[in-house]
Amino acid sequence: MESPNFIHLQYNLSNMNKPRPLYLDNAATTRCDPRVVEVMLPYLTEAYGNSGSRNHAFGWEAEEAVEKAREQAAALICANAKEIIFTSGATESNNLAIKGAAHMYAKNPEGQTGRGHIITALHEHKAVLDPCKRLQKEGFDVTYLQPPADGVITVDMVAKEIRPDTILVSIMWANNEIGTINEVPAIGKLCHDKEIIFHSDGTQWVGKMPTDVERDNIDLLSWSGHKMYGPKGVGALYVRRRKPRVRLEAIFDGGGQERGMRSGTLNISGIAGFGKACELCQHEMQAEGERLLKFRNRLETELAKAIEVTQVNGNASKRVPNITNISFGFVEGESLLMGIKDIACSSGSACTSASLEPSYVLKSLGVGDELAHSSLRLSMSRWTTEKEIDYTIASITKAVLHLRKMSPLYDLFKEGVDISKIQWQTH
Ligand SMILES: *Cc1c(COP(=O)(O)O)cnc(C)c1O
């Protein structure tokens, strides 16, 4: 076969020729950068070796690709390549970090209580909360910090909860629903002073904002390829090797790959793509961030100008530039999404899941059910254009104003009735 350049092949997706919505859901997943795809392709075709094969060229070239990616991933966070463990994504990285550290540093053996204390926060991703819940069942104590209204976890909040038996703190760097940035470097410093292992879920941070695991006092850092223009199904965990040397109990047992911390044949093409995505982010994040911050400000100010009773959720300034989360009063979340079908984004209304509960993240900040249901998360990418932002502003404005024309509550509000004083019938 000739060296293929599949990027230019005709795709055969059933809906490829239909108009597709404008994509503002990049905190859910991003498009894989074509420059990343290009790096990945040879490892699916000619260079299909197993990096564990030490005795032939197929194995060597696969290993070379993995070690290059390891350098690229390490460079993005100012770590040593030896400190990078490749995983299947941030869910696995978080599980390995949290369960792996808890089991390794447990105060008491399995089956006993009082095995150690862990601190995390209520608005963490489920991939942090659920491992913590499982550890509770195994005899660990977990404190879930209640975030303040602006969503930012400060070092003081963590300091207040530290106990003599605290073994692990896990606080995400940037929140995936509202984009707020926690005081991670300061929390890391506190943990180092107290000799407590510090893990951060950096999935929405790494590749978007400058990261230095030394300066920022990180022991364990998770991130994922598909949130930063890399492929799905590949991620990394940074594991500190000195001051202190962090040890983890593995979750998978098997071939002993990744220094025994993550057995299983490596996803060579995915890892090569992940490395390239890291390199691209390192070079492009600054200009990209500045551009997206202007777009985000434009979205927020123009929507607030055009529509009254809107609220941007989370701290106004301590946020990553690519995410905004806005609640629109007097509209119903589901109807709002229907009204902006040409924009792919997320809502605080969990209408797609089995539950009718609105976003637990917004609820943990004290946002009321109504406003949580009627919130939109708009998240941009390196390909988002000014034209798309203007279209989005117009489209949301039109939809909200239309829905409010049909809202009796909005009428009452316009007449000056204090809605919060109305006695609602319970059902
Ligand atoms: C997407 C996301 C995850 C899960 O990542 P996967 O790679 O899809 O497993 C974990 N944490 C945060 C903050 C995320 O945004």
The ligand as an SDF file (V2000), in Angstrom:
LIG
                    3D

 15 15  0  0  0  0  0  0  0  0999 V2000
  -13.9090   14.6470   30.7350 C   0  0  0  0  0  0  0  0  0  0  0  0
  -13.4390   14.7040   32.1370 C   0  0  0  0  0  0  0  0  0  0  0  0
  -13.0620   13.5340   32.8110 C   0  0  0  0  0  0  0  0  0  0  0  0
  -13.1480   12.1740   32.1620 C   0  0  0  0  0  0  0  0  0  0  0  0
  -12.2110   12.0430   31.1590 O   0  0  0  0  0  0  0  0  0  0  0  0
  -12.1800   10.7740   30.1750 P   0  0  0  0  0  0  0  0  0  0  0  0
  -10.8910   10.8920   29.4840 O   0  0  0  0  0  0  0  0  0  0  0  0
  -13.3470   10.9590   29.2790 O   0  0  0  0  0  0  0  0  0  0  0  0
  -12.2780    9.5610   31.0180 O   0  0  0  0  0  0  0  0  0  0  0  0
  -12.5840   13.6520   34.1000 C   0  0  0  0  0  0  0  0  0  0  0  0
  -12.5030   14.8480   34.7080 N   0  0  0  0  0  0  0  0  0  0  0  0
  -12.8540   15.9870   34.0990 C   0  0  0  0  0  0  0  0  0  0  0  0
  -12.7220   17.2720   34.8200 C   0  0  0  0  0  0  0  0  0  0  0  0
  -13.3450   15.9490   32.7980 C   0  0  0  0  0  0  0  0  0  0  0  0
  -13.7010   17.0940   32.2030 O   0  0  0  0  0  0  0  0  0  0  0  0
  1  2  1  0
  2  3  1  0
  2 14  2  0
  3  4  1  0
  3 10  2  0
  4  5  1  0
  5  6  1  0
  6  7  2  0
  6  8  1  0
  6  9  1  0
 10 11  1  0
 11 12  2  0
 12 13  1  0
 12 14  1  0
 14 15  1  0
M  END
$$$$
